Amino acid sequence: MWVDSSLFDIAFFNLIDNACKYSTSKGTVIVDYKVKYGKALIGIGNRGVAAHSMAAEDIFARGYRGKMATTVTASGHGMGLYVAKLIVAAHGGDIRYSFIPKSSLNVFTVSFPNKVD
C-alpha cells in the first residue's frame, strides 16, 4: 500500500497531540498496533473525560470543539481530528472514536485494509 509518509506524520501527530492535550493522567498516551480481520489497526488512547455521546459523530467535523474540550484547554481550533480523518481517508482508511467508561479510556482507532502487493 502506498502512503505519503509526511501526511501520515501530520495525521498521527494530531492524534497523539490531542491524546496528550486532553489526558487527565499526567499526559499518558497508549499506542497499540495489531492486525485483525484483515485490517491493520492502530489505537491511540488516553485516560480522561469522554466526549459527550452526541459528539462522537461530530468530533471529526471541521472546526468542532466539544464542551469538554473547551473546559480542559483553551488552545485549539477544532482542526486536528478533521485533518487526521481526511488524511487517513485519502489513504483508504478510517478513524473511529470510542470511550471505555470502566477505565475512562478515550480511544481513536485508525484502520487500514491489510494489503500485501
C-alpha positions in Angstrom: 0.0 0.0 0.0 1.4 3.4 -1.0 1.3 6.1 1.7 2.5 9.7 1.8 4.7 9.5 4.9 4.7 13.3 5.5 0.9 13.3 5.6 0.9 10.3 7.9 3.2 12.2 10.2 0.7 15.0 10.4 -2.3 12.7 11.0 -0.6 10.8 13.8 0.9 13.9 15.3 -2.6 15.4 15.5 -4.0 12.2 17.1 -1.2 11.9 19.7 -1.1 15.6 20.4 -4.8 15.5 21.2 -4.4 12.5 23.4 -1.7 14.4 25.4 -3.6 17.6 25.5 -6.8 16.0 26.8 -5.4 13.4 29.1 -6.1 13.7 32.8 -3.4 11.2 33.9 -0.2 13.2 33.5 -0.2 13.0 29.7 0.0 9.2 29.5 -0.8 8.1 25.9 -1.3 4.5 24.9 -0.4 3.4 21.3 -1.2 -0.1 20.1 -0.9 -1.8 16.7 -2.4 -5.1 15.6 -3.7 -6.9 12.5 -7.3 -8.2 12.9 -10.0 -9.3 10.5 -7.8 -8.4 7.5 -7.2 -4.8 8.7 -4.2 -3.0 10.2 -5.5 -1.3 13.4 -3.6 1.5 15.2 -5.1 2.5 18.5 -4.3 5.8 20.3 -5.7 6.2 23.7 -5.7 8.4 26.8 -7.4 8.4 30.1 -9.6 11.4 30.5 -13.1 12.8 30.2 -15.2 11.4 27.5 -16.5 13.4 24.6 -20.2 13.9 25.0 -22.1 10.9 23.5 -23.6 13.1 20.8 -20.2 14.5 20.0 -18.8 11.1 18.9 -20.1 11.7 15.4 -19.2 15.4 15.3 -15.7 15.1 16.8 -14.2 14.8 13.3 -16.1 17.8 11.9 -14.1 20.8 10.7 -13.9 23.4 13.5 -15.7 21.3 16.1 -14.6 21.6 19.7 -16.7 19.8 22.3 -17.9 21.4 25.5 -15.4 19.3 27.5 -12.5 20.2 25.1 -13.0 23.9 25.7 -13.0 23.4 29.5 -9.8 21.3 29.5 -7.7 23.6 27.4 -8.3 27.0 25.7 -6.0 26.2 22.8 -7.2 24.5 19.7 -9.2 25.3 16.6 -11.0 22.0 16.0 -8.9 21.2 13.0 -6.6 18.3 14.2 -9.1 15.4 14.1 -10.7 16.8 11.0 -7.3 16.9 9.1 -6.3 13.4 10.5 -9.6 11.9 9.2 -9.1 13.5 5.8 -5.5 12.1 5.5 -6.5 8.6 6.7 -9.5 8.6 4.3 -7.3 9.7 1.4 -5.2 6.5 2.1 -8.2 4.2 2.2 -8.5 4.1 5.9 -11.0 5.1 8.6 -10.8 6.6 12.1 -13.3 5.9 14.9 -13.7 7.3 18.4 -14.8 5.3 21.4 -14.9 5.7 25.1 -14.5 2.8 27.6 -16.2 4.0 30.8 -14.8 1.4 33.1 -11.2 2.6 32.6 -12.0 6.2 31.5 -10.2 5.5 28.3 -10.7 7.5 25.1 -9.6 5.5 22.1 -9.1 6.6 18.5 -8.8 3.6 16.2 -7.3 4.0 12.8 -7.9 1.1 10.4 -6.5 0.3 7.0 -7.0 -2.7 4.8 -4.0 -5.0 5.3 -3.0 -5.4 1.7 0.2 -7.1 0.6 1.0 -6.3 -3.1 
